[in-house]
């Protein structure tokens, strides 16, 4: 079978005049992961959308982590020329535009048709995309999209406990952290005694073939099935009064209607998400956390990424791209040492290990200074858009050049990065062995509009 | 920036130059700043390096002074970058000597030979200008110290007013202003107040004679620095003109060399690689690059766009709404207009 390629746009040499050419990146090149960097407005989200569209067109499923609320728009791919399908998603008119809605819709339909046609994507390609792909939008802690049972690794026993207990333990730890955060207690696994006790009690149940739902853990806290923890008596490690305090907090959580939204909906089963659906369509699952606060985001995504890592480790090895994990706006979730949010460990592990299993990770950020160097060092495909500061440009130049370009070329590259127009990137694909080149990102099949509101997500979920 | 800054960039450029053109004596084997050379010559002969700049300036002094005032080009570039651009380009330019002689018999090859001297002379002029303009750099620190002394003396003087040892009217003049001269005057007034009444108050205050002397010194230093700063514009203006003339001379010579290289390498299209523009990335208000190439089909042959190797961009990188509108179509310009 031919290796699928991703049509990202037009490529052009960085140095010297030359003709543009269709820029195709073999999908398997993304198994060594990708990094997209660029300031606000440089077109990062558009490039991610195009990459995802191409992956889906090639039959490669994707897990998409969305922090801003932009990528649920992947679910919007109206047919070409269809004003009725496009109209509900047209942006509000600005103050100076007093034209009737019909005129504005007609203009938007025409502009989209012209752009996609210019890029060689006609009605048949759009129809094929619509027919062969399914995009789901999951919203943990909210019913705006499909709700997600983020504590399913705690409350629903995973088969991983039988084959890969280490991965299962990591996923459990992330879920316990989330529970503790929700009750306002210290969620840090290495520091919190609450965390240690809950994790031990839950693991005991899960290893014994039972589920570790919160009600069962409450009972265990009241009547502990263990006498010692580590080398200490349980009473010394966490006295009865503190255990009681913890169980009361958990009970309040259980009784809270708000908490119900965290415990309903799709099971956190990455393998099932990324398998073809019942109609044989390739799936993209967008997990949107735009509605959560910063700490909730980190904890929920920590749970999700631990589950993803556990799933990756369960796969057989592969040289081909089997699935794509895309993380838009990774700022703060993969920071350099010593910061260590719950997302960092699984993300670094994914970028170090997932290539052997054919799973590529693509992260995007506007702040390259905030990325862990181990993650940067593992990326084989770099796309860098306009960057405003010298420090940001210097940070990415090594990744773009592979450290092998002379001083003059480096200076030219740094200069180029300061002047790129929107939707233009410097692309380096380490697999090509080529020097960096320019990439003009093609127009998206899906509607690239602003962040999706909760109401709009409900409409998407309803339509699906 | 000082000569040391330029020497630092010289070091790395010289290393690179050596790998490009190992037979070029001017810029490589004879370069005293070459780290590989200096590794065997310990300590590094910094005096010799500095001498290269100063000597080059002396060799070019006449030509620099002769640059007419109405020909001056504004210098809005980073001088060390200009210097490294020139030093990096010269070995490539030297390799074109025979081709230039054949294709452009009238071209003055001494322009290429003199470029390094022009760049060194600019470095020297820049360092002199920098020194002239930095004379007032320590003023804020002196101001902070004088302000600290004033506030301390004022606090204790107020305590002595409260017990009737100083008159309130003595402090009324101390407005605790924020200007250099004002603070210096106020410290001097407080020093005078303590000095005049020292016999009366010395046993009743935490202020010591050393504090009074320190206040006096701080006020003196601040006053002298302000006076020096006031005289500075004349010196720095002269240095700025010399610097600008040195840059103009270099830019004129380099432009003529670039014109010749553009003619010679027209078909190859690599003139900008051999002799990069000093303004690459800075722009000169020329909007030629705004003309985006015609939209073309991604799959087929695409018309060459505005050349990315000759980016001529305005310094502010403002965005042209038209360019943005076309940004989504194939073939639009890669660069902000």
Interface residues (C-beta under 8 A of the other chain):
Chain A: X7 X9 X10 X12 X13 X14 X15 X16 X17 X18 X19 X20 X21 X22 X114 X115 X118 X119 X120 X386 X406 X407 X408 X411 X412 X415 X416 X418 X419 X420 X421 X422 X423 X424 X438 X440 X442 X443
Chain B: X12 X13 X16 X81 X84 X88 X269 X270 X273 X276 X280 X281 X295 X296 X297 X298 X299 X301 X302 X303 X304 X305 X307 X308 X309 X311 X313 X317 X323 X324 X327 X328 X329 X330 X331 X332 X333 X334 X335 X336 X337
